[in-house]
Amino acid sequence: MRHIAIIGSGPAGYYTAEAAQKQWGDDVRVDVFDMLPVPYGLIRTGVAPDHQSIKGVSKRYEATALSDNVRFVGNVMIGKDVSVAELQQLYDAVVIATGAPHDRKMDLPGEDLGNVFGSAAFVGWYNGHPMFANLDPDLSGDTAVVIGMGNVALDVTRILSKSRAEFAGSDIVAHALDILDTSKLKRIVVLGRRGPHQIMMTPKELGELSHLTRAAPRVDPVDLPEEGEDALLEPGLRKSVTHLRSFAAIPESHYADYPIEIEFDFFASPRALIGSAGKVEAVEVERTKVEAGRAVGTGEVYTIPASMVVCCIGYRSSPIPDVPFDERAGRFANDEGRILPGLYCVGWARRGPSGTIGTNRPDGFSVVEKIAEDMAAGALGHGGKQGRPGFDALAERRGLDVVTFRDWKKIEAQEEARAREGAPREKFVDVADMIEARKG
């Protein structure tokens, strides 16, 4: 019998568990660990609450989680409750699938001013992550600056723009909905260091900005390259740029009907955040030009008023004690998923925050192939590890309050029961409340 521990219950974790099942059938036992009492990682706390169809992939993970040889081990923090070294003593292979839950820093003056947030924190706030439930952003000012040119920046912009009615059918948490209701924002500036041909925004997400009831997008036609240059782009990016061109063609009179403008500011690199009394008031920006794909400063500096800033420039994995970590890349140091003998990583923890949810599936299957190769070569010892029974004995000795998948289903049922009308659920945003809810 092979025993595998997976640290992290998001897409990378469950795709890896699925791959292990396909590789070894009934001859494997997989324990999927998570620090929270609830599974699914960024499916639950990262995917936008108004993108319910994307969250539907969790049904696939549930099928894996409910099988006899895969077990969810929630409410256990690896590195604190149990060390990686202890897991390695108990399991034939340990796979780190923790994703990249922390914001990459901008390293700008003024970054620590009030009402400045990283996207991991801000997205976690409106998605009900327990770490960020008390964020309490101030939306009483009139201008928010969103830094970044990817889909996360679009998610943040869209959430800030929507009316309460537009959240029907979403699972945005009540505390966020109530604060968004008080918003006085009139302008959201989406700031990007490079130009329209270098964006990482996908057509679907950009297209959604055309259908908001109280916000309209604005692009300066001067920022757009010659239309003939679009032919050189890959098809997805070409469609995205087509959306930007349609925004640039919106007549000025159109904006009178919308209380919020979403303004794309290309070729703009933030240099400092400016504020007083501990709170942000403006972003100092340098105009750039693109040379060989890179943003180069021109020396022209200007200031954008900003009552709030959300930085969406990428994520970092969380180091785990005694596991080699690449600080510069913000991920675990690895060779195609191998960290140390018997220790592997997968998904964002392996490659950094890139790709879609589906990208994690081939990643999971790839790392399981490597585990199988190492087992066949005798690189993982001679078997005989205790696996699940060994961990259970350790958990009992330490008094760990482990949450099972059966417990999670009770928590889920309670969240569904307390949902506002039309919403799929109202998430618990406090770990203690989740633990209490498993009593049914």
Salt bridges, closest charged atoms under 4 A:
GLU18 OE2 - LYS22 NZ 3.43
GLU18 OE2 - ARG60 NH2 2.70
GLU18 OE2 - ARG361 NH2 3.43
ASP27 OD2 - ARG2 NH1 2.38
ASP31 OD2 - ARG71 NH2 2.96
ASP31 OD1 - ARG388 NE 2.82
ASP50 OD2 - ARG158 NE 2.79
ASP50 OD2 - LYS162 NZ 2.77
GLU62 OE1 - LYS409 NZ 3.00
GLU86 OE2 - ARG398 NH2 2.40
ASP138 OD2 - LYS279 NZ 2.31
ASP155 OD1 - ARG158 NH1 3.12
ASP171 OD2 - LYS55 NZ 3.82
ASP171 OD2 - ARG425 NH1 2.63
ASP171 OD2 - LYS427 NZ 3.76
ASP178 OD1 - ARG164 NH1 3.54
ASP181 OD2 - ARG164 NH1 2.51
GLU208 OE1 - HIS51 NE2 2.91
GLU208 OE2 - ARG158 NE 3.81
GLU208 OE1 - LYS204 NZ 3.87
ASP230 OD1 - HIS197 NE2 2.68
ASP230 OD2 - ARG245 NE 2.65
GLU252 OE2 - ARG218 NH2 2.86
GLU261 OE1 - ARG218 NE 2.84
GLU263 OE1 - ARG187 NE 3.03
ASP265 OD1 - ARG287 NH1 3.43
GLU284 OE2 - ARG271 NH2 3.18
GLU291 OE2 - LYS289 NZ 3.28
GLU327 OE1 - ARG316 NH2 2.78
ASP363 OD1 - ARG350 NH2 2.71
ASP363 OD2 - ARG351 NH1 2.91
GLU373 OE1 - ARG338 NH2 3.13
ASP374 OD2 - ARG338 NE 3.02
ASP392 OD1 - ARG71 NH1 2.94
ASP401 OD1 - ARG438 NH2 2.46
ASP407 OD2 - ARG438 NH1 3.64
GLU412 OE1 - LYS409 NZ 2.60
GLU415 OE2 - ARG44 NH2 2.58
GLU426 OE1 - ARG420 NH1 3.24
GLU436 OE1 - LYS439 NZ 3.09
